[in-house]
């Protein structure tokens, strides 16, 4: 049976009564830390395959695409660098019409604690968030070009975005899928900036308050020849999607013997 929607428990920011800090996991079995008052809220999650088959990065903030990869082992860093990154660049150039794509991060995650320890991967995100704010998206670009400030300044004179390319790296994803909110249903007051206190970098991201108008989607049974694109920053302020809040959830429709989720997210600067 193909579900048109399901219920999900997602962790939202409850209020602003406590200081807010996000402490990302390093990998290998540790957990991401969240300082602040958060609450689990039940939301309807709609099947994007049925309701959003033609979604757009500039409207909803996400898009599912077909992309067969030639990578044989997604845990092989050399294959990621030499094969997968070329595939990602080609994909984003074709989808977005951008002039240039620069890749700056790869993050593997697993819902299995054993796999996290064995493969030194991170835990799935369990909080509703967006990776960047209006300020930290620009700061991330400046950090990327830290050895060439002139190039950073030149890049900021044109529109640029940060797009995350997310995919399964070990069979179909049956549980803890990525869940995304249609950016056109999110108001600016729903989002709150939070310090991201990483081991090597202090940054900033967004967490979210739950609001009835927000409309959530996921793409069940994502296959290894599919990629989910989500826009986490856009320098343009003309009304198009700039941020895409997202998380993961324990899908009660998943088989009891579902294999652990294993995924790769590749973060990219997209220059127009």
N, C-alpha and C positions, 0 to 999 in steps of 0.2 A: 504493500500500500504506500502511495506517495502522499506525504503530509503537505497540506497547504500552509499549516502553521502549527506551532507547538508552544509550550510554556517554558520559560527559562528563569532561573534565579540569577540575577546579575547584581554585582556589588557596586553601589553608587555612593557618592559623597552624601552624608546625611545632613550635615550643617557645618558652619564655620566656627564652631566654639572651641576647637583645638587647633594648634599649629599643624601645618600640613607638610609632610616630607615623604617623598617616594624614594625608596632605597632598592635599586634593582639587584636581582640575584646575579651572582658571578658565574654560576654553573657548577655542575658536579654534585648536586643534591641540596644546595642551600635554597632558601625561599625568599621571594621578593618581600620587602617590608613596606608597610603603609602606616605612617603616623598620621592620625586624624580620626574623625568620627565617620565611619562608613556603615552602610546598612544594606542588607540583601532585599531586593525588590523583585517581585514576579512581573515579568513582561511577556507580551505576545511576541513570538519570533516567527516571521513569515518566511516561507520557502522562496528564496530568491530565484531559483530555477524556474518557478512558475510565475511569480509576480514581478520579477525584475530581470528578465532575460536580456534586456537591452539597456541596462543601467549605464550611466556616464560618469566619468571622473569629475566633470565640472558641475554636475547636478547632484547626484546622490553621494559622490565621493568615492565610489567603488565600482569595479567592473570585473566580472569573471570572463576569462578568455581561455581558448584552447592553446596549449603550448607543449608540444612533445619535446622533451629534452634528450640530448645525446649523452648526458652524464650517466655513468654506470654506478657510481658510488658517491652519494651526496655527503658522505662524511670524509671524502678525500679533498683536502684543501686545494691541492694542485688542480684537480678537475674543476673545482668551483672557479678558480682563478682563470684557467685557460680555456674552458669550454662554456661553463654556465654564464659567466659574466658577459661573454659575447652574445649569448642567446637573449639575456635580459636586455642588453642595450638595443639589440635589433627589435625586440618586442616593443619596448617603450617608444622608440623612434617611430615605429609604424602606428602604434595606437594613439599617441599624443600629437604627432606631427612636430615634435621638438627638433631643434637643431643639434642638440648635444646631450649626452647622458653620462654622468659620472657616478660610479658606484662607490659607496663609502663604508658599508657595513654588511656583514652576514651574521645572522643569529639563528642557531638551531635550538629547537625546543622539543621536549617530550613530556607527555603526561605520566610516564613511568619513572618512578624514583630510581629504579634499578638502571634504566637507560641513561638517566641524567648522570648518575655516578659513573657508569661505564664509559659513556661517550663525552662526558664533561659538557652536557647540554644544559640549557636553562629550563625552568618550569614555565608552563603556559601562563599567560597573563590572566589574572582572575579579578581584575578591577576595570571598570569602565573608564577609559582614558583616551587621549590622543597624544601622539609622541612629541609634538612640538607646540609652542605658542607662537604668536606673531613675532615676539622678540627672539625666542630661542631658535626658530628656523633660520633667521638671519645670522645669529651667532654661530650656528652649526656650519653655515657656509664660510664664515670668516675663519673658523677653526680649520676647516678643510684646506683653505688656501693660506694658512698661517705663514708659509714660507714665501708667499707671493702676494702681498697685500694689494698690489696694483691689479692683479687678476681678480681678486675678491671684489674690489671696488668696481671693476668693469662688469663683473657678473651681476652685481646688484643694480646696475643701470637698466637691466632688462628683466622681464618676467622670468621667475624660476619657481619650481615646485619641488617638493620631496614626495616621492612615490615609493611605497613599499610593495614589493612583489613577493607574495606569500604562496607557498605550495606544500603539498604532502611529499615526503621523501621516503615513505615506507608503506606503500599500499594505500587503499582508500581510507579517508578519515571518517570514522564512524562515531567518535565521541570527542568531546572538548573541541568542537569546531570553532573557527573564527566567527564571531557574531558582530554585525556592523549596523550602525544607525544611519539611516538616510539623512544626509547632511542638510537637506532642505527642510527637515522637520525639527532641527535643533536651533534654538535661539542663543544669541551670544551670552545671555545671562544664565544659561544652563551650564556654562563652562567656567571652571575656576583654575587659575594658574597655580602650580605646585612646584616646589624645588625638587629637582631630580638629583639626588646625592650619590653619584657613581663613585667607583673606586678611583678613577683617574680624571673625572670631569664633573663639574657641577653644572647642571643645566636646568631646564624648566620644561614641564609638560602640563597637560590639562587633565583634570578629572571632571566628572559631570554629576549634576543633580538629575534625578529622575523626574521627567515631566510627561503628562499624559499624551501630549502631541507627538512625542518621539515615536518613530516607527522603525522597528528592528527587523533585520534579515540575516539569514545564513544560507549557505549552499551545501545541502546534505550530500554525504558520500563523495566529497571531492576526491578526484582521481589524480594520479601522478602526472597525467598529461594535461592538467589544468593549472592555471595560475590565477590567483585573486589579487587584483591591483587595488590598493587603497591610497588615497591622497591624504597625507598627514600635514602638509603645509603648502600654501600657495601665496606668493608675494602679491598677487593681483587682488584688489579690493573692490571689484566691480559687481559683486553679488554672486559670483560663482562659488562653488564649494571651496573652502579654504582648509577645513579640518574635518577629520572623520573619526568620531569616537567609536571604540570597538572594545571587545573583550573576548573571553571564551566561556563556554558553559557546559555543565554536565547534562547531556542530552538523554532524557529518560526514554526516548524512542530507540536508542542505540541497542544493539544486541548485548545480552549479558556477557558474552565472551568476546566483545569487541577488542581488537588489538589496540594497544596504546597509540595515541597520536604521536607522530614524529613529523616535524615541519621545519621549513627553512624560510626565513624572511630576509630579503635583500633590499636594503635601503639605497635609494638613488636620488641624486640631484638631476632634475630635468630642466634644461635651459631652452627657452623659446626665442 
